[in-house]
Amino acid sequence: MMRPHRAESFRDRWNAVQGEFVDRPREAVEQADELVGDLLEELSWMFRNQRADLEQAWSDEEGSTENLRVALRRYRELFDRLLSM
């Protein structure tokens, strides 16, 4: 999940983009494109880090069935989050 202050920052930037549209529509759309790109990069980074944390958690262990069950459950949660976007 994105940290609340980061989400707020993106919302603030979006509000600024919308405010520009009336006077400078082309610039507002260009800013919207950049903002969406920045958000996609942040989300990609966030999910890649979550995946790396998951991988490290199960690959460093002996691989007991219980540890692997927990790892699979966490992967399923991440998978479901990704699909729900």
HUQUISUL-V140935 format. One record per residue. N is the residue number from 0. RES is the residue in three letters. PHI is phi in radians with two decimals (NA if undefined). OMEGA is omega in radians with two decimals (* if undefined). Layout:
BEGIN
((N;RES;PHI;OMEGA) (N;RES;PHI;OMEGA))
END
This chain:
BEGIN
((0;MET;NA;3.13) (1;MET;-1.25;3.12) (2;ARG;-1.10;-3.09) (3;PRO;-0.97;-3.11) (4;HIS;-1.18;3.10) (5;ARG;-1.24;3.11) (6;ALA;-1.07;3.11) (7;GLU;-1.08;3.11) (8;SER;-1.06;3.10) (9;PHE;-1.14;3.10) (10;ARG;-1.10;3.11) (11;ASP;-1.07;3.11) (12;ARG;-1.08;3.13) (13;TRP;-1.11;3.12) (14;ASN;-1.06;3.10) (15;ALA;-1.13;3.11) (16;VAL;-1.07;3.14) (17;GLN;-1.06;3.13) (18;GLY;-1.15;3.14) (19;GLU;-1.40;-2.94) (20;PHE;-1.04;-3.06) (21;VAL;-1.05;-3.09) (22;ASP;-1.52;-3.08) (23;ARG;-2.47;-3.03) (24;PRO;-1.07;-3.12) (25;ARG;-1.10;3.14) (26;GLU;-1.11;3.12) (27;ALA;-1.11;3.12) (28;VAL;-1.17;3.08) (29;GLU;-1.09;3.11) (30;GLN;-1.15;3.11) (31;ALA;-1.10;3.11) (32;ASP;-1.07;3.13) (33;GLU;-1.12;-3.13) (34;LEU;-1.10;3.12) (35;VAL;-1.10;3.07) (36;GLY;-1.05;3.11) (37;ASP;-1.10;3.13) (38;LEU;-1.14;3.10) (39;LEU;-1.07;3.10) (40;GLU;-1.10;3.14) (41;GLU;-1.12;3.13) (42;LEU;-1.12;3.11) (43;SER;-1.07;3.10) (44;TRP;-1.04;-3.10) (45;MET;-1.09;-3.12) (46;PHE;-1.24;3.07) (47;ARG;-1.10;3.11) (48;ASN;-1.15;3.11) (49;GLN;-1.11;3.11) (50;ARG;-1.11;3.13) (51;ALA;-1.08;3.09) (52;ASP;-1.09;3.11) (53;LEU;-1.10;-3.12) (54;GLU;-1.07;-3.14) (55;GLN;-1.12;-3.08) (56;ALA;-1.08;-3.10) (57;TRP;-1.60;-3.08) (58;SER;-1.39;3.13) (59;ASP;-1.47;-3.05) (60;GLU;-1.62;3.07) (61;GLU;-1.11;3.13) (62;GLY;1.57;3.08) (63;SER;-1.06;-3.13) (64;THR;-1.01;-3.14) (65;GLU;-1.15;3.11) (66;ASN;-1.09;3.13) (67;LEU;-1.21;3.08) (68;ARG;-1.10;3.12) (69;VAL;-1.11;3.12) (70;ALA;-1.06;-3.14) (71;LEU;-1.11;3.09) (72;ARG;-1.08;3.13) (73;ARG;-1.18;3.06) (74;TYR;-1.10;3.12) (75;ARG;-1.07;3.11) (76;GLU;-1.08;3.11) (77;LEU;-1.15;3.11) (78;PHE;-1.00;3.13) (79;ASP;-1.10;3.09) (80;ARG;-1.07;-3.13) (81;LEU;-1.11;3.13) (82;LEU;-1.18;-3.09) (83;SER;-1.40;-3.10) (84;MET;-1.37;*))
END
